[in-house]
Amino acid sequence: MKKRTKKKKIIADYRRKMELIKKIAQQNLLLETSPPLQKNSLTEPKIKSVNKKTVNHQFKDISNQKDDQLNLYFKKDLKKTIAISFFIFALEIAIYYAMIKIR
Protein backbone atom coordinates (compact mmCIF):
# COMPACT_ATOMS: atom_id res chain seq x y z
CA MET A 1 0.00 0.00 0.00
CA LYS A 2 1.18 3.50 -0.76
CA LYS A 3 1.73 5.93 2.06
CA ARG A 4 -0.67 8.83 2.32
CA THR A 5 0.78 12.23 1.64
CA LYS A 6 0.12 15.27 3.81
CA LYS A 7 -2.27 16.68 1.24
CA LYS A 8 -4.27 13.45 1.13
CA LYS A 9 -4.51 13.42 4.92
CA ILE A 10 -5.69 17.03 4.97
CA ILE A 11 -8.27 16.28 2.29
CA ALA A 12 -9.52 13.24 4.23
CA ASP A 13 -9.86 15.31 7.42
CA TYR A 14 -11.72 17.98 5.47
CA ARG A 15 -14.12 15.37 4.07
CA ARG A 16 -14.81 14.01 7.55
CA LYS A 17 -15.55 17.50 8.85
CA MET A 18 -17.84 18.20 5.90
CA GLU A 19 -19.75 14.97 6.53
CA LEU A 20 -20.22 15.96 10.17
CA ILE A 21 -21.48 19.39 9.14
CA LYS A 22 -23.92 17.85 6.67
CA LYS A 23 -25.25 15.43 9.29
CA ILE A 24 -25.64 18.19 11.87
CA ALA A 25 -27.34 20.46 9.33
CA GLN A 26 -29.77 17.73 8.30
CA GLN A 27 -30.62 16.96 11.92
CA ASN A 28 -31.14 20.64 12.72
CA LEU A 29 -33.32 21.14 9.63
CA LEU A 30 -35.47 18.16 10.54
CA LEU A 31 -35.86 19.33 14.12
CA GLU A 32 -36.47 22.99 13.35
CA THR A 33 -39.07 22.71 10.59
CA SER A 34 -42.54 23.91 11.41
CA PRO A 35 -45.49 21.50 11.84
CA PRO A 36 -47.08 20.00 8.68
CA LEU A 37 -49.09 22.37 6.50
CA GLN A 38 -52.85 22.27 6.28
CA LYS A 39 -54.48 21.43 2.93
CA ASN A 40 -55.82 24.94 2.30
CA SER A 41 -52.63 26.72 3.32
CA LEU A 42 -50.33 28.01 0.55
CA THR A 43 -47.46 29.06 2.78
CA GLU A 44 -44.22 27.14 2.91
CA PRO A 45 -42.76 25.81 6.14
CA LYS A 46 -40.22 28.04 7.84
CA ILE A 47 -36.72 26.58 8.03
CA LYS A 48 -34.27 28.08 10.46
CA SER A 49 -30.58 28.34 9.64
CA VAL A 50 -28.05 25.92 11.08
CA ASN A 51 -26.95 26.81 14.56
CA LYS A 52 -23.29 27.81 14.24
CA LYS A 53 -22.59 27.11 17.89
CA THR A 54 -23.31 23.40 17.54
CA VAL A 55 -21.16 23.15 14.40
CA ASN A 56 -18.29 24.98 16.12
CA HIS A 57 -18.72 22.72 19.15
CA GLN A 58 -18.34 19.64 16.95
CA PHE A 59 -15.17 21.08 15.39
CA LYS A 60 -13.78 21.86 18.84
CA ASP A 61 -14.40 18.27 19.94
CA ILE A 62 -12.63 16.92 16.88
CA SER A 63 -9.73 19.34 17.21
CA ASN A 64 -9.41 18.63 20.95
CA GLN A 65 -9.22 14.89 20.27
CA LYS A 66 -6.58 15.43 17.62
CA ASP A 67 -4.62 17.77 19.89
CA ASP A 68 -4.72 15.20 22.68
CA GLN A 69 -3.51 12.48 20.33
CA LEU A 70 -0.76 14.71 18.96
CA ASN A 71 0.36 15.60 22.49
CA LEU A 72 0.42 11.94 23.44
CA TYR A 73 2.47 10.97 20.38
CA PHE A 74 4.77 13.95 20.88
CA LYS A 75 5.48 12.98 24.50
CA LYS A 76 6.16 9.34 23.58
CA ASP A 77 8.43 10.37 20.73
CA LEU A 78 10.26 12.88 22.91
CA LYS A 79 10.91 10.23 25.59
CA LYS A 80 12.29 7.81 22.99
CA THR A 81 14.47 10.52 21.46
CA ILE A 82 15.90 11.53 24.83
CA ALA A 83 16.59 7.89 25.75
CA ILE A 84 18.36 7.20 22.45
CA SER A 85 20.35 10.44 22.69
CA PHE A 86 21.42 9.62 26.24
CA PHE A 87 22.47 6.11 25.17
CA ILE A 88 24.54 7.43 22.24
CA PHE A 89 26.16 10.09 24.45
CA ALA A 90 27.06 7.48 27.08
CA LEU A 91 28.45 5.21 24.35
CA GLU A 92 30.65 8.03 23.02
CA ILE A 93 32.02 8.69 26.52
CA ALA A 94 32.73 4.98 27.01
CA ILE A 95 34.56 4.79 23.67
CA TYR A 96 36.54 7.93 24.52
CA TYR A 97 37.77 6.49 27.87
CA ALA A 98 38.48 3.12 26.23
CA MET A 99 40.68 4.86 23.63
CA ILE A 100 42.56 6.69 26.41
CA LYS A 101 43.31 3.40 28.25
CA ILE A 102 44.55 1.77 25.04
CA ARG A 103 47.18 4.48 24.40
All heavy atoms as an XYZ file, in Angstrom:
862
protein
N       0.832     -1.178      0.000
C       0.000      0.000      0.000
C       0.884      1.252      0.000
O       1.896      1.296      0.674
C      -0.884      0.026      1.242
C      -1.992     -1.005      1.228
S      -2.998     -0.982      2.716
C      -3.630      0.661      2.713
N       0.440      2.254     -0.725
C       1.182      3.497     -0.764
C       0.918      4.288      0.509
O      -0.152      4.201      1.110
C       0.738      4.334     -1.954
C       1.119      3.743     -3.287
C       0.703      4.678     -4.396
C       1.062      4.127     -5.742
N       0.656      5.038     -6.822
N       1.914      5.065      0.906
C       1.733      5.931      2.062
C       0.910      7.141      1.653
O       0.982      7.608      0.522
C       3.086      6.398      2.603
C       3.853      5.313      3.297
C       5.064      5.893      3.975
C       5.800      4.841      4.751
N       6.959      5.390      5.441
N       0.138      7.658      2.592
C      -0.665      8.832      2.318
C       0.194     10.079      2.466
O       0.967     10.197      3.402
C      -1.835      8.900      3.287
C      -2.857      7.820      3.041
C      -3.896      7.726      4.103
N      -4.554      8.987      4.357
C      -5.477      9.154      5.297
N      -5.831      8.144      6.046
N      -6.028     10.307      5.492
N       0.038     10.984      1.561
C       0.784     12.231      1.639
C       0.064     13.188      2.578
O      -1.078     12.941      2.978
C       0.911     12.884      0.250
O      -0.406     13.189     -0.232
C       1.634     11.962     -0.711
N       0.735     14.278      2.928
C       0.120     15.270      3.813
C      -1.149     15.835      3.197
O      -2.156     16.009      3.887
C       1.087     16.422      4.084
C       2.006     16.205      5.225
C       2.751     17.488      5.521
C       3.647     17.319      6.719
N       4.374     18.547      7.036
N      -1.098     16.103      1.906
C      -2.267     16.679      1.243
C      -3.446     15.724      1.284
O      -4.577     16.138      1.531
C      -1.935     17.035     -0.202
C      -1.019     18.220     -0.329
C      -0.771     18.563     -1.779
C       0.186     19.745     -1.886
N       0.455     20.101     -3.280
N      -3.189     14.437      1.090
C      -4.265     13.451      1.127
C      -4.867     13.367      2.527
O      -6.073     13.220      2.689
C      -3.768     12.083      0.680
C      -3.493     12.001     -0.800
C      -3.055     10.613     -1.192
C      -2.765     10.531     -2.678
N      -2.302      9.196     -3.075
N      -4.011     13.460      3.541
C      -4.510     13.419      4.918
C      -5.369     14.639      5.211
O      -6.421     14.540      5.849
C      -3.343     13.353      5.900
C      -2.629     12.025      5.899
C      -1.487     12.029      6.873
C      -0.721     10.715      6.842
N       0.397     10.703      7.772
N      -4.921     15.802      4.748
C      -5.685     17.027      4.972
C      -7.030     16.942      4.267
O      -8.062     17.317      4.826
C      -4.881     18.253      4.479
C      -3.656     18.468      5.381
C      -5.748     19.500      4.451
C      -2.663     19.479      4.864
N      -7.024     16.419      3.042
C      -8.270     16.280      2.288
C      -9.211     15.309      2.992
O     -10.417     15.557      3.097
C      -7.973     15.822      0.848
C      -7.275     16.952      0.085
C      -9.250     15.394      0.134
C      -6.724     16.536     -1.258
N      -8.684     14.216      3.525
C      -9.519     13.235      4.235
C     -10.124     13.856      5.489
O     -11.303     13.646      5.783
C      -8.695     12.011      4.591
N      -9.336     14.630      6.229
C      -9.862     15.305      7.415
C     -10.957     16.294      7.031
O     -11.979     16.404      7.708
C      -8.747     16.048      8.165
C      -7.801     15.110      8.879
O      -8.197     13.958      9.148
O      -6.666     15.535      9.176
N     -10.732     17.012      5.938
C     -11.719     17.980      5.468
C     -13.021     17.274      5.103
O     -14.105     17.739      5.442
C     -11.154     18.739      4.265
C     -12.090     19.772      3.702
C     -12.322     20.962      4.376
C     -12.756     19.550      2.494
C     -13.176     21.901      3.852
C     -13.611     20.483      1.974
C     -13.820     21.672      2.658
O     -14.678     22.594      2.149
N     -12.913     16.128      4.443
C     -14.120     15.366      4.075
C     -14.878     14.919      5.312
O     -16.110     14.982      5.364
C     -13.739     14.145      3.247
C     -13.389     14.458      1.838
C     -13.141     13.185      1.054
N     -12.541     13.498     -0.225
C     -11.641     12.754     -0.827
N     -11.230     11.632     -0.271
N     -11.139     13.103     -1.981
N     -14.147     14.443      6.316
C     -14.806     14.010      7.553
C     -15.556     15.168      8.210
O     -16.690     15.018      8.670
C     -13.783     13.444      8.525
C     -13.370     12.039      8.192
C     -12.515     11.437      9.297
N     -11.503     10.608      8.670
C     -10.208     10.863      8.628
N      -9.723     11.914      9.232
N      -9.385     10.057      8.008
N     -14.909     16.324      8.245
C     -15.553     17.497      8.845
C     -16.789     17.905      8.055
O     -17.818     18.261      8.633
C     -14.562     18.653      8.918
C     -13.494     18.447      9.956
C     -12.503     19.589      9.963
C     -11.371     19.329     10.937
N     -10.381     20.408     10.926
N     -16.698     17.841      6.731
C     -17.840     18.199      5.898
C     -19.000     17.234      6.107
O     -20.162     17.646      6.152
C     -17.433     18.225      4.419
C     -16.525     19.378      4.057
S     -17.216     20.997      4.430
C     -18.590     21.032      3.301
N     -18.703     15.944      6.258
C     -19.750     14.969      6.532
C     -20.433     15.264      7.861
O     -21.651     15.175      7.973
C     -19.173     13.556      6.537
C     -18.800     13.046      5.162
C     -18.155     11.671      5.206
O     -18.199     11.011      6.258
O     -17.603     11.264      4.174
N     -19.636     15.617      8.876
C     -20.218     15.964     10.165
C     -21.122     17.178     10.047
O     -22.218     17.214     10.609
C     -19.116     16.244     11.194
C     -18.434     15.037     11.813
C     -17.280     15.494     12.698
C     -19.425     14.245     12.634
N     -20.669     18.175      9.305
C     -21.476     19.387      9.137
C     -22.777     19.060      8.434
O     -23.845     19.540      8.826
C     -20.685     20.457      8.353
C     -19.537     20.988      9.201
C     -21.595     21.609      7.933
C     -18.601     21.897      8.455
N     -22.707     18.223      7.396
C     -23.919     17.850      6.672
C     -24.894     17.113      7.579
O     -26.098     17.376      7.572
C     -23.571     16.985      5.469
C     -22.946     17.751      4.332
C     -22.610     16.834      3.178
C     -21.897     17.573      2.073
N     -21.498     16.677      0.978
N     -24.383     16.181      8.385
C     -25.251     15.430      9.291
C     -25.903     16.353     10.312
O     -27.101     16.262     10.582
C     -24.455     14.343     10.010
C     -24.087     13.182      9.124
C     -23.294     12.145      9.885
C     -22.848     11.013      8.994
N     -22.036     10.026      9.702
N     -25.108     17.257     10.873
C     -25.640     18.190     11.868
C     -26.677     19.097     11.234
O     -27.742     19.349     11.813
C     -24.497     19.014     12.495
C     -23.621     18.108     13.350
C     -25.042     20.149     13.342
C     -22.327     18.761     13.793
N     -26.401     19.581     10.027
C     -27.338     20.463      9.333
C     -28.645     19.740      9.045
O     -29.730     20.301      9.232
C     -26.716     20.979      8.047
N     -28.557     18.495      8.591
C     -29.769     17.734      8.302
C     -30.579     17.503      9.569
O     -31.802     17.616      9.567
C     -29.418     16.400      7.653
C     -28.936     16.527      6.227
C     -28.471     15.207      5.646
O     -28.384     14.219      6.372
N     -28.167     15.198      4.365
N     -29.912     17.175     10.662
C     -30.619     16.958     11.924
C     -31.293     18.239     12.390
O     -32.438     18.224     12.830
C     -29.654     16.457     12.988
C     -29.175     15.044     12.756
C     -28.106     14.620     13.747
O     -27.639     15.431     14.526
N     -27.708     13.368     13.693
N     -30.574     19.359     12.286
C     -31.141     20.635     12.716
C     -32.314     21.033     11.837
O     -33.310     21.555     12.329
C     -30.079     21.740     12.704
C     -29.110     21.591     13.853
O     -29.406     20.925     14.831
N     -27.953     22.196     13.728
N     -32.221     20.801     10.527
C     -33.316     21.144      9.633
C     -34.546     20.302      9.934
O     -35.666     20.787      9.907
C     -32.899     20.979      8.175
C     -31.917     22.022      7.641
C     -31.516     21.668      6.216
C     -32.528     23.407      7.688
N     -34.334     19.028     10.219
C     -35.471     18.164     10.536
C     -36.127     18.572     11.853
O     -37.336     18.538     11.991
C     -35.023     16.700     10.596
C     -34.615     16.064      9.262
C     -34.082     14.662      9.510
C     -35.799     16.027      8.312
N     -35.326     18.961     12.815
C     -35.857     19.327     14.121
C     -36.514     20.703     14.118
O     -37.461     20.949     14.862
C     -34.741     19.301     15.173
C     -34.141     17.931     15.487
C     -32.980     18.081     16.448
C     -35.198     17.016     16.077
N     -36.019     21.610     13.285
C     -36.471     22.991     13.346
C     -37.549     23.337     12.322
O     -37.968     24.479     12.241
C     -35.271     23.922     13.161
C     -34.284     23.822     14.305
C     -33.060     24.676     14.088
O     -32.943     25.299     13.015
O     -32.220     24.719     14.988
N     -38.012     22.400     11.541
C     -39.073     22.709     10.587
C     -40.384     22.878     11.344
O     -40.604     22.324     12.416
C     -39.217     21.597      9.532
O     -39.429     20.355     10.195
C     -38.011     21.528      8.630
N     -41.250     23.661     10.766
C     -42.543     23.910     11.408
C     -43.444     22.686     11.238
O     -43.170     21.804     10.432
C     -43.194     25.146     10.807
O     -43.421     24.945      9.432
N     -44.580     22.640     11.958
C     -45.486     21.497     11.837
C     -46.029     21.372     10.403
O     -45.972     22.322      9.634
C     -46.601     21.796     12.824
C     -46.411     23.187     13.264
C     -45.042     23.612     12.911
N     -46.586     20.213     10.043
C     -47.084     20.001      8.683
C     -48.141     21.041      8.286
O     -48.905     21.525      9.121
C     -47.701     18.606      8.717
C     -47.271     17.989      9.989
C     -46.765     19.067     10.885
N     -48.155     21.380      7.010
C     -49.093     22.374      6.497
C     -50.500     21.795      6.369
O     -50.683     20.608      6.148
C     -48.635     22.853      5.121
C     -47.296     23.561      5.060
C     -46.930     23.829      3.620
C     -47.391     24.866      5.827
N     -51.476     22.695      6.498
C     -52.850     22.273      6.277
C     -53.124     22.252      4.778
O     -52.410     22.867      3.993
C     -53.806     23.241      6.980
C     -53.638     23.234      8.485
C     -54.532     24.266      9.141
O     -55.215     25.028      8.478
N     -54.539     24.262     10.462
N     -54.168     21.583      4.351
C     -54.475     21.425      2.929
C     -54.746     22.768      2.246
O     -54.350     22.991      1.115
C     -55.672     20.501      2.747
C     -55.380     19.076      3.138
C     -56.585     18.211      2.940
C     -56.301     16.797      3.389
N     -57.465     15.940      3.269
N     -55.424     23.685      2.912
C     -55.817     24.944      2.297
C     -54.701     25.993      2.369
O     -54.806     27.025      1.732
C     -57.078     25.490      2.972
C     -58.245     24.563      2.751
O     -58.243     23.803      1.783
N     -59.232     24.610      3.625
N     -53.694     25.743      3.128
C     -52.633     26.724      3.324
C     -51.668     26.712      2.138
O     -51.262     25.677      1.654
C     -51.881     26.397      4.615
O     -50.685     27.096      4.668
N     -51.271     27.903      1.661
C     -50.329     28.015      0.550
C     -48.943     28.437      1.017
O     -48.047     28.596      0.198
C     -50.850     29.028     -0.478
C     -52.156     28.647     -1.163
C     -52.601     29.787     -2.071
C     -51.974     27.383     -1.978
N     -48.767     28.622      2.288
C     -47.461     29.064      2.785
C     -46.513     27.879      2.896
O     -46.924     26.740      3.088
C     -47.591     29.723      4.173
O     -48.152     28.753      5.057
C     -48.466     30.957      4.119
N     -45.236     28.173      2.782
C     -44.216     27.137      2.908
C     -43.741     27.064      4.351
O     -43.811     28.060      5.074
C     -43.032     27.464      1.988
C     -43.397     27.426      0.526
C     -42.201     27.713     -0.358
O     -41.064     27.721      0.159
O     -42.407     27.913     -1.545
N     -43.250     25.908      4.761
C     -42.759     25.805      6.137
C     -41.519     26.680      6.333
O     -40.713     26.870      5.422
C     -42.416     24.329      6.300
C     -42.238     23.825      4.918
C     -43.110     24.664      4.045
N     -41.381     27.221      7.527
C     -40.219     28.040      7.844
C     -39.070     27.128      8.277
O     -39.248     26.247      9.098
C     -40.542     29.014      8.969
C     -41.586     30.040      8.573
C     -41.871     30.977      9.708
C     -42.947     31.962      9.333
N     -43.274     32.874     10.439
N     -37.904     27.370      7.694
C     -36.725     26.583      8.031
C     -35.688     27.531      8.616
O     -35.306     28.511      7.986
C     -36.151     25.858      6.796
C     -37.202     24.913      6.217
C     -34.881     25.112      7.160
C     -36.776     24.268      4.923
N     -35.275     27.240      9.819
C     -34.269     28.080     10.462
C     -32.884     27.686      9.970
O     -32.657     26.571      9.544
C     -34.332     27.921     11.981
C     -35.626     28.419     12.580
C     -35.610     28.284     14.069
C     -36.916     28.772     14.676
N     -36.929     28.615     16.123
N     -31.948     28.621     10.073
C     -30.577     28.339      9.639
C     -29.899     27.417     10.655
O     -30.343     27.276     11.788
C     -29.784     29.640      9.504
O     -29.695     30.272     10.759
N     -28.802     26.843     10.231
C     -28.050     25.923     11.076
C     -27.425     26.710     12.221
O     -26.881     27.790     12.025
C     -26.950     25.218     10.256
C     -26.120     24.313     11.140
C     -27.577     24.434      9.125
N     -27.521     26.158     13.395
C     -26.953     26.813     14.563
C     -25.432     26.702     14.510
O     -24.876     25.615     14.566
C     -27.496     26.149     15.840
C     -27.134     26.917     17.076
O     -26.403     27.905     17.022
N     -27.660     26.476     18.205
N     -24.743     27.819     14.391
C     -23.285     27.814     14.242
C     -22.589     27.328     15.503
O     -21.511     26.777     15.443
C     -22.782     29.212     13.873
C     -23.215     29.636     12.493
C     -22.676     31.001     12.152
C     -23.132     31.412     10.766
N     -22.642     32.744     10.412
N     -23.212     27.530     16.634
C     -22.586     27.109     17.893
C     -22.412     25.600     17.946
O     -21.384     25.102     18.384
C     -23.399     27.589     19.087
C     -23.360     29.085     19.280
C     -24.172     29.501     20.466
C     -24.169     31.014     20.620
N     -24.994     31.452     21.741
N     -23.415     24.857     17.490
C     -23.308     23.400     17.539
C     -22.246     22.909     16.559
O     -21.510     21.986     16.850
C     -24.652     22.721     17.221
O     -25.104     23.154     15.934
C     -25.684     23.029     18.270
N     -22.173     23.542     15.390
C     -21.159     23.152     14.402
C     -19.774     23.440     14.948
O     -18.875     22.614     14.880
C     -21.393     23.894     13.064
C     -20.257     23.604     12.091
C     -22.721     23.484     12.457
N     -19.584     24.632     15.544
C     -18.291     24.981     16.118
C     -17.940     24.039     17.262
O     -16.785     23.679     17.444
C     -18.287     26.422     16.616
C     -18.269     27.413     15.475
O     -17.866     27.087     14.369
N     -18.724     28.621     15.744
N     -18.950     23.644     18.034
C     -18.716     22.722     19.153
C     -18.207     21.385     18.634
O     -17.283     20.801     19.206
C     -20.012     22.544     19.944
C     -19.863     21.662     21.133
N     -19.112     22.013     22.223
C     -20.348     20.424     21.392
C     -19.146     21.031     23.111
N     -19.896     20.058     22.629
N     -18.789     20.903     17.532
C     -18.341     19.644     16.947
C     -16.897     19.749     16.477
O     -16.099     18.852     16.682
C     -19.232     19.247     15.758
C     -20.637     18.862     16.146
C     -20.695     17.558     16.902
O     -19.835     16.711     16.729
N     -21.690     17.400     17.748
N     -16.539     20.883     15.840
C     -15.167     21.081     15.388
C     -14.216     21.136     16.570
O     -13.117     20.609     16.517
C     -15.023     22.367     14.571
C     -15.437     22.210     13.141
C     -16.330     23.089     12.561
C     -14.937     21.184     12.369
C     -16.698     22.957     11.254
C     -15.304     21.036     11.058
C     -16.199     21.926     10.494
N     -14.641     21.773     17.663
C     -13.777     21.859     18.837
C     -13.529     20.477     19.415
O     -12.423     20.160     19.826
C     -14.394     22.775     19.895
C     -14.319     24.243     19.529
C     -14.937     25.100     20.582
C     -14.915     26.565     20.181
N     -15.583     27.415     21.155
N     -14.572     19.638     19.446
C     -14.396     18.270     19.942
C     -13.405     17.504     19.090
O     -12.524     16.820     19.602
C     -15.736     17.527     19.968
C     -16.660     18.017     21.078
O     -16.158     18.713     22.003
O     -17.855     17.717     21.020
N     -13.539     17.628     17.777
C     -12.632     16.924     16.876
C     -11.215     17.436     17.045
O     -10.269     16.677     17.155
C     -13.085     17.088     15.406
C     -14.397     16.337     15.176
C     -12.020     16.551     14.450
C     -15.036     16.634     13.855
N     -11.070     18.766     17.090
C      -9.728     19.336     17.207
C      -9.117     19.013     18.563
O      -7.908     18.777     18.662
C      -9.755     20.845     16.973
O     -10.531     21.487     17.956
N      -9.930     18.982     19.629
C      -9.408     18.629     20.950
C      -8.918     17.184     20.973
O      -7.884     16.886     21.564
C     -10.468     18.830     22.029
C     -10.686     20.294     22.347
O      -9.857     21.140     22.013
N     -11.796     20.601     22.971
N      -9.653     16.284     20.328
C      -9.223     14.890     20.271
C      -7.911     14.766     19.506
O      -7.009     14.050     19.928
C     -10.296     14.037     19.596
C     -11.530     13.837     20.431
C     -12.620     13.123     19.665
O     -12.482     12.844     18.482
N     -13.726     12.820     20.341
N      -7.808     15.490     18.403
C      -6.577     15.432     17.616
C      -5.416     16.036     18.392
O      -4.305     15.512     18.353
C      -6.756     16.159     16.285
C      -7.614     15.408     15.321
C      -7.666     16.084     13.990
C      -8.515     15.283     13.031
N      -8.533     15.870     11.703
N      -5.685     17.155     19.096
C      -4.624     17.771     19.887
C      -4.152     16.831     20.988
O      -2.956     16.722     21.245
C      -5.108     19.088     20.516
C      -5.296     20.186     19.477
O      -4.753     20.037     18.360
O      -5.984     21.175     19.786
N      -5.094     16.153     21.640
C      -4.722     15.203     22.684
C      -3.878     14.065     22.118
O      -2.887     13.649     22.723
C      -5.970     14.629     23.362
C      -6.715     15.676     24.178
O      -6.100     16.723     24.502
O      -7.896     15.442     24.487
N      -4.272     13.558     20.959
C      -3.509     12.483     20.328
C      -2.124     12.964     19.929
O      -1.135     12.266     20.132
C      -4.246     11.951     19.098
C      -5.484     11.147     19.437
C      -6.229     10.711     18.197
O      -5.949     11.165     17.094
N      -7.206      9.830     18.378
N      -2.053     14.176     19.362
C      -0.756     14.708     18.960
C       0.144     14.914     20.168
O       1.343     14.622     20.117
C      -0.931     16.025     18.204
C      -1.474     15.918     16.787
C      -1.702     17.303     16.207
C      -0.528     15.138     15.908
N      -0.424     15.416     21.266
C       0.364     15.604     22.487
C       0.877     14.272     23.010
O       2.025     14.167     23.448
C      -0.458     16.311     23.563
C      -0.671     17.775     23.241
O       0.078     18.378     22.476
N      -1.712     18.348     23.818
N       0.033     13.259     22.974
C       0.423     11.938     23.444
C       1.565     11.378     22.592
O       2.569     10.901     23.125
C      -0.774     10.988     23.406
C      -0.530      9.566     23.895
C      -0.205      9.575     25.378
C      -1.751      8.710     23.624
N       1.419     11.457     21.266
C       2.472     10.967     20.384
C       3.752     11.779     20.546
O       4.853     11.232     20.522
C       2.024     11.004     18.918
C       0.916     10.025     18.601
C      -0.195     10.413     17.876
C       0.983      8.705     19.032
C      -1.208      9.529     17.584
C      -0.023      7.810     18.748
C      -1.115      8.222     18.019
O      -2.114      7.347     17.728
N       3.605     13.087     20.708
C       4.771     13.947     20.883
C       5.540     13.562     22.142
O       6.769     13.454     22.127
C       4.340     15.416     20.955
C       5.478     16.358     21.214
C       6.343     16.693     20.199
C       5.677     16.893     22.472
C       7.398     17.557     20.430
C       6.723     17.756     22.717
C       7.584     18.084     21.689
N       4.825     13.347     23.237
C       5.479     12.980     24.496
C       6.196     11.632     24.372
O       7.321     11.473     24.847
C       4.462     12.940     25.633
C       3.985     14.317     26.046
C       2.939     14.247     27.136
C       2.407     15.632     27.480
N       1.341     15.584     28.469
N       5.528     10.656     23.753
C       6.159      9.341     23.576
C       7.411      9.456     22.723
O       8.451      8.884     23.047
C       5.175      8.364     22.916
C       4.094      7.847     23.831
C       3.211      6.857     23.093
C       2.124      6.316     23.975
N       1.256      5.369     23.256
N       7.299     10.202     21.638
C       8.431     10.369     20.732
C       9.574     11.117     21.410
O      10.740     10.769     21.235
C       7.990     11.113     19.469
C       9.028     11.062     18.379
O       9.625      9.986     18.196
O       9.232     12.095     17.710
N       9.239     12.121     22.197
C      10.259     12.881     22.913
C      11.004     11.992     23.912
O      12.232     12.053     24.011
C       9.625     14.072     23.633
C      10.573     14.998     24.381
C      11.525     15.670     23.404
C       9.800     16.037     25.158
N      10.274     11.149     24.633
C      10.907     10.235     25.590
C      11.866      9.278     24.878
O      12.988      9.047     25.342
C       9.842      9.431     26.344
C       9.073     10.236     27.362
C       8.016      9.382     28.025
C       7.130     10.196     28.953
N       6.057      9.382     29.529
N      11.425      8.728     23.751
C      12.286      7.815     22.991
C      13.528      8.535     22.486
O      14.643      7.999     22.549
C      11.523      7.218     21.813
C      10.459      6.222     22.212
C       9.719      5.711     20.987
C       8.575      4.801     21.365
N       7.818      4.354     20.184
N      13.349      9.748     21.986
C      14.469     10.518     21.456
C      15.482     10.829     22.546
O      16.703     10.701     22.335
C      13.959     11.826     20.821
O      12.987     11.508     19.825
C      15.097     12.623     20.208
N      15.000     11.224     23.718
C      15.900     11.526     24.834
C      16.645     10.272     25.270
O      17.858     10.311     25.529
C      15.115     12.160     26.008
C      14.643     13.565     25.611
C      15.955     12.206     27.272
C      13.712     14.209     26.605
N      15.948      9.148     25.352
C      16.594      7.887     25.750
C      17.677      7.484     24.748
O      18.788      7.110     25.145
C      15.542      6.784     25.886
N      17.369      7.563     23.473
C      18.358      7.199     22.448
C      19.542      8.158     22.479
O      20.699      7.736     22.390
C      17.696      7.164     21.049
C      16.708      5.995     20.979
C      18.738      7.054     19.945
C      15.836      6.001     19.747
N      19.271      9.443     22.638
C      20.354     10.438     22.692
C      21.259     10.188     23.896
O      22.486     10.264     23.784
C      19.774     11.850     22.767
O      19.004     12.127     21.636
N      20.645      9.893     25.038
C      21.425      9.615     26.239
C      22.288      8.370     26.039
O      23.463      8.346     26.412
C      20.497      9.433     27.445
C      21.223      9.138     28.716
C      21.927     10.131     29.384
C      21.227      7.848     29.241
C      22.605      9.848     30.557
C      21.908      7.564     30.403
C      22.597      8.574     31.071
N      21.724      7.335     25.429
C      22.470      6.108     25.171
C      23.660      6.380     24.247
O      24.776      5.905     24.497
C      21.543      5.046     24.552
C      22.246      3.780     24.174
C      22.662      2.894     25.150
C      22.509      3.488     22.836
C      23.327      1.713     24.807
C      23.167      2.324     22.485
C      23.572      1.444     23.469
N      23.448      7.118     23.183
C      24.538      7.433     22.242
C      25.614      8.271     22.929
O      26.815      8.037     22.744
C      23.981      8.148     20.993
C      23.141      7.171     20.169
C      25.110      8.737     20.142
C      22.387      7.808     19.026
N      25.199      9.251     23.729
C      26.158     10.092     24.448
C      26.996      9.249     25.417
O      28.219      9.400     25.490
C      25.416     11.196     25.199
C      26.309     12.183     25.863
C      27.075     13.063     25.119
C      26.389     12.234     27.245
C      27.905     13.976     25.739
C      27.207     13.145     27.876
C      27.972     14.021     27.118
N      26.350      8.346     26.149
C      27.064      7.476     27.077
C      28.023      6.553     26.316
O      29.148      6.297     26.766
C      26.072      6.655     27.898
N      27.610      6.070     25.171
C      28.453      5.214     24.346
C      29.695      5.974     23.859
O      30.803      5.431     23.885
C      27.650      4.675     23.159
C      28.332      3.650     22.262
C      28.642      2.380     23.054
C      27.452      3.324     21.079
N      29.513      7.211     23.455
C      30.650      8.029     23.022
C      31.640      8.247     24.161
O      32.853      8.179     23.967
C      30.164      9.373     22.492
C      29.504      9.289     21.140
C      29.072     10.648     20.620
O      29.478     11.678     21.189
O      28.330     10.667     19.633
N      31.144      8.502     25.353
C      32.021      8.693     26.516
C      32.780      7.401     26.815
O      33.983      7.419     27.082
C      31.210      9.171     27.743
C      30.693     10.584     27.485
C      32.044      9.119     29.010
C      29.743     11.096     28.539
N      32.085      6.275     26.747
C      32.729      4.984     27.007
C      33.827      4.713     25.966
O      34.928      4.262     26.322
C      31.688      3.867     26.992
N      33.554      4.994     24.721
C      34.559      4.790     23.671
C      35.748      5.727     23.884
O      36.906      5.330     23.713
C      33.931      4.987     22.272
C      32.947      3.856     21.979
C      35.005      5.058     21.189
C      32.132      4.056     20.719
N      35.473      6.965     24.276
C      36.543      7.931     24.519
C      37.490      7.428     25.617
O      38.708      7.438     25.458
C      35.945      9.287     24.896
C      36.968     10.322     25.291
C      37.754     10.941     24.327
C      37.147     10.663     26.630
C      38.696     11.891     24.693
C      38.085     11.603     27.001
C      38.863     12.232     26.027
O      39.783     13.170     26.382
N      36.928      6.987     26.765
C      37.774      6.491     27.871
C      38.457      5.182     27.490
O      39.581      4.927     27.931
C      36.965      6.351     29.156
C      36.702      7.690     29.811
C      35.416      8.187     29.952
C      37.767      8.446     30.291
C      35.198      9.413     30.541
C      37.548      9.678     30.885
C      36.258     10.161     31.007
O      36.045     11.380     31.594
N      37.838      4.364     26.689
C      38.478      3.123     26.228
C      39.676      3.444     25.344
O      40.733      2.789     25.447
C      37.488      2.248     25.486
N      39.569      4.452     24.503
C      40.679      4.856     23.627
C      41.843      5.428     24.461
O      42.998      5.230     24.133
C      40.208      5.879     22.598
C      39.220      5.315     21.599
S      39.888      3.972     20.619
C      40.861      4.897     19.460
N      41.523      6.137     25.555
C      42.561      6.691     26.412
C      43.340      5.571     27.097
O      44.573      5.610     27.202
C      41.961      7.655     27.462
C      41.460      8.917     26.783
C      42.974      8.010     28.536
C      40.751      9.881     27.701
N      42.654      4.525     27.568
C      43.315      3.399     28.248
C      44.182      2.610     27.289
O      45.207      2.060     27.674
C      42.267      2.476     28.896
C      41.635      3.077     30.107
C      40.731      2.065     30.787
C      40.121      2.652     32.038
N      39.262      1.714     32.739
N      43.777      2.520     26.026
C      44.550      1.766     25.043
C      45.884      2.459     24.760
O      46.905      1.811     24.617
C      43.747      1.562     23.747
C      42.573      0.638     23.994
C      44.631      1.000     22.632
C      41.649      0.471     22.815
N      45.943      3.751     24.719
C      47.176      4.483     24.405
C      48.078      4.360     25.543
O      48.892      4.179     26.077
C      46.869      5.963     24.170
C      46.123      6.171     22.889
C      45.954      7.626     22.650
N      45.061      7.813     21.508
C      44.618      8.947     21.105
N      44.954     10.065     21.716
N      43.835      9.049     20.079
